[in-house]
Amino acid sequence: MARYYFDIKSGEPYRDEVGEDLPDERAAWHIALKRTREIEDLLAPGGTWRLEVRGRQETLLFKIDITTSWLPAGDAPNDKS
């Protein structure tokens, strides 16, 4: 088991100082995906959000970036005009 840390950067950054013991990087990736699903209700157009996963010795293993934006009128996918 190795310890993985899940840092969040959105407005006020959150640095995970505790981490989670997981069997491998694949398991850490699945936890990262789960965390991104948990923030759905917090997203708003014009926002950005990042989850970074660190491993041993502060090594950045991967990151997930989410950017939301308003589309100009007429460019929205469901616009019927």
C-alpha positions as CSV (number, residue, x, y, z in Angstrom):
1,M,0.0,0.0,0.0
2,A,1.1,3.5,-0.8
3,R,-0.2,6.8,0.4
4,Y,-1.8,9.2,-2.1
5,Y,-2.8,12.8,-1.5
6,F,-5.7,14.6,-3.2
7,D,-5.2,18.4,-3.4
8,I,-8.0,20.7,-4.6
9,K,-7.4,24.1,-6.3
10,S,-10.5,26.2,-6.7
11,G,-10.8,29.6,-5.1
12,E,-9.2,28.7,-1.7
13,P,-6.7,25.8,-2.3
14,Y,-6.9,22.7,-0.2
15,R,-3.8,20.7,0.4
16,D,-4.4,17.1,1.6
17,E,-2.0,16.5,4.5
18,V,-3.5,13.2,5.5
19,G,-3.8,11.2,2.3
20,E,-5.2,7.7,1.8
21,D,-3.5,4.4,1.7
22,L,-4.3,2.7,-1.6
23,P,-3.0,-0.4,-3.4
24,D,-1.7,1.4,-6.5
25,E,-2.0,4.4,-8.9
26,R,-5.1,2.9,-10.6
27,A,-7.0,3.0,-7.3
28,A,-5.8,6.6,-6.7
29,W,-7.2,7.5,-10.2
30,H,-10.6,6.0,-9.3
31,I,-10.7,7.9,-6.1
32,A,-9.8,11.1,-8.0
33,L,-12.7,10.5,-10.4
34,K,-15.1,9.9,-7.5
35,R,-14.0,13.2,-6.0
36,T,-14.7,15.1,-9.2
37,R,-18.2,13.6,-9.3
38,E,-18.8,14.8,-5.7
39,I,-18.2,18.5,-6.7
40,E,-20.9,18.6,-9.5
41,D,-23.2,20.7,-7.3
42,L,-20.5,23.2,-6.6
43,L,-19.7,24.0,-10.3
44,A,-21.0,27.2,-11.8
45,P,-20.4,28.7,-15.3
46,G,-17.2,30.7,-15.5
47,G,-15.4,28.6,-12.8
48,T,-12.3,26.4,-12.8
49,W,-11.5,23.5,-10.5
50,R,-8.4,21.2,-10.3
51,L,-7.7,18.0,-8.5
52,E,-4.1,17.0,-8.2
53,V,-3.0,13.6,-7.0
54,R,0.4,13.3,-5.3
55,G,2.3,10.2,-4.4
56,R,5.4,9.5,-2.5
57,Q,8.0,12.3,-2.2
58,E,5.5,14.9,-3.4
59,T,5.5,13.5,-6.9
60,L,2.6,14.8,-8.9
61,L,1.0,11.7,-10.5
62,F,-1.9,13.2,-12.4
63,K,-4.4,16.1,-12.4
64,I,-8.0,16.6,-13.5
65,D,-9.0,20.1,-14.7
66,I,-12.6,21.2,-15.0
67,T,-13.4,24.5,-16.6
68,T,-16.9,25.8,-17.1
69,S,-18.1,28.6,-19.3
70,W,-21.1,30.4,-20.6
71,L,-21.7,30.0,-24.3
72,P,-22.5,33.1,-26.4
73,A,-26.2,33.3,-27.3
74,G,-26.9,31.1,-30.3
75,D,-23.9,28.9,-29.7
76,A,-25.5,26.8,-27.0
77,P,-26.0,23.1,-28.2
78,N,-29.7,23.1,-27.5
79,D,-30.5,26.5,-29.0
80,K,-33.6,26.2,-31.2
81,S,-33.5,29.6,-32.8
